[in-house]
Amino acid sequence: MKKLIPLLLILVLSCNTQINLEQEKEELLQTDIDFSNRSYEVGNHKAFLEYASPNVVLLKPDSYPIIGKPAMKELYDQLSDSGYRLTWKPNYGKVANSADLGYTFGIFLLEITEGEQKGRVIQGTYCSIWEKNAKGEWRFVLDTGNSGLEPVSNDQ
């Protein structure tokens, strides 16, 4: 009986550490929404640098993969993000059973805010893969998107 009590204790404790995947998914989706809101508030480049994992990979059209946060910062230092606003909304998210890896995808809107094309809105799809860091925060490790969706009509 004395040997059975520690075994039961271990079993009870392991049951209490069960992961709530639905809650984890909601946290991941909210992180993606917060990321978009941050992009609207402070600009695309600053938000991407804040929410990126150190080993991030960006997949952009007509470009080799941009690997690592220093490479992403170097790219952003060469480009301005003041002439547009990029926002997005996740349509779906999923978290692995381990609750430390997940993905989101949805629709992005790129609104031109300056110059000849001011007011033009480009719409497309995106996908981000996320991991939890040591602090328990979701940070994206891979991001990609495709433009080319027709703007949604209000007539529908």
Secondary structure in CASP SS format (residue, H / E / C, confidence):
PFRMAT SS
TARGET T0000
AUTHOR 0000-0000-0000
METHOD secondary structure of the structure
MODEL  1
M C 1.00
K C 1.00
K C 1.00
L H 1.00
I H 1.00
P H 1.00
L H 1.00
L H 1.00
L H 1.00
I H 1.00
L H 1.00
V H 1.00
L H 1.00
S H 1.00
C H 1.00
N H 1.00
T C 1.00
Q C 1.00
I C 1.00
N C 1.00
L H 1.00
E H 1.00
Q H 1.00
E H 1.00
K H 1.00
E H 1.00
E H 1.00
L H 1.00
L H 1.00
Q H 1.00
T H 1.00
D H 1.00
I H 1.00
D H 1.00
F H 1.00
S H 1.00
N H 1.00
R H 1.00
S H 1.00
Y H 1.00
E H 1.00
V H 1.00
G C 1.00
N H 1.00
H H 1.00
K H 1.00
A H 1.00
F H 1.00
L H 1.00
E H 1.00
Y H 1.00
A E 1.00
S E 1.00
P E 1.00
N E 1.00
V E 1.00
V E 1.00
L E 1.00
L E 1.00
K C 1.00
P C 1.00
D C 1.00
S C 1.00
Y C 1.00
P C 1.00
I E 1.00
I E 1.00
G C 1.00
K H 1.00
P H 1.00
A H 1.00
M H 1.00
K H 1.00
E H 1.00
L H 1.00
Y H 1.00
D H 1.00
Q H 1.00
L C 1.00
S C 1.00
D C 1.00
S C 1.00
G C 1.00
Y E 1.00
R E 1.00
L E 1.00
T E 1.00
W E 1.00
K E 1.00
P E 1.00
N E 1.00
Y E 1.00
G E 1.00
K E 1.00
V E 1.00
A C 1.00
N C 1.00
S C 1.00
A C 1.00
D C 1.00
L E 1.00
G E 1.00
Y E 1.00
T E 1.00
F E 1.00
G E 1.00
I E 1.00
F E 1.00
L E 1.00
L E 1.00
E E 1.00
I E 1.00
T C 1.00
E C 1.00
G C 1.00
E C 1.00
Q C 1.00
K C 1.00
G C 1.00
R C 1.00
V E 1.00
I E 1.00
Q E 1.00
G E 1.00
T E 1.00
Y E 1.00
C E 1.00
S E 1.00
I E 1.00
W E 1.00
E E 1.00
K E 1.00
N C 1.00
A C 1.00
K C 1.00
G C 1.00
E C 1.00
W E 1.00
R E 1.00
F E 1.00
V E 1.00
L E 1.00
D E 1.00
T E 1.00
G E 1.00
N E 1.00
S E 1.00
G E 1.00
L E 1.00
E C 1.00
P C 1.00
V C 1.00
S C 1.00
N C 1.00
D C 1.00
Q C 1.00
END
